[in-house]
Amino acid sequence: MNLGKRPPSILVLSCLYIAIGIMGFAYHFPRPLAFHYEDVWIEGTELLAFVAGVFMLRGHNWARWLALAWTAFHVAISFPVVRQIAIHSLFLAVIVWLLFQSRARQYFASKGKERT
């Protein structure tokens, strides 16, 4: 594999994070009369998903860690609902596998070397 070539799994995962960030931001965007301070935190987490997706596309290693942390956060906030914990944990396991397989590691490592 060409070290600079983005693996298809990273392309798909990045696009999913971007889409989730955009759709979540639009869906949770507070209405002026119904604003609550927790809405700011919700919007912030959606923005983080978008940022992780964009910068994973660009090959930034920190962005894959942000994506991983974002998903782990969703596992944590799923407590005590067992079904949500199970689903988010499954997503987390798949994302960890995709982000840390050898081709993905090579991609993020090669992009980091290009920027230095």
Residue, then its C-alpha position, 0 to 999 in steps of 0.5 A: m500500500n502506498l503510505g500516503k494513500r487513505p484506506p477506504s475504512i478511514l474514508v468511510l469512518s471519517c465521513l460518518y463522523i462528519a455526517i453525525g456531527i452535522m446531523g446531530f448539530a442540526y437536530h439538537f440546535p436549540r430553539p430560542l425559546a427552549f434554550h438550556y445550558e446543557d444544549v451548549w454541551i450537546e452541540g459541543t460534542e457534535l462539533l467534536a465529531f465533525v472536527a474528528g472526521v475532517f481532520m482524520l480525512r487529513g491524516h492527523n493522528w490526534a483526530r483518530w484519538l479524538a474520534l475514539a474518545w468521542t465514542a468512549f464518551h458515548v459508552a460512558i453516558s449510556f450508563p445505566v441503560v444496558r442496551q445502549i451500553a452494549i450498542h455503543s460498546l460494539f461501535l467502540a470496538v469496531i472503531v478501535w479496530l478500524l482506526f488501529q489496524s496496520r494500514a490505518r496506523q501507516y496512513f496516520a504515521s505517513k501523514g504526520k511525517e509529511r507535515t514535519 
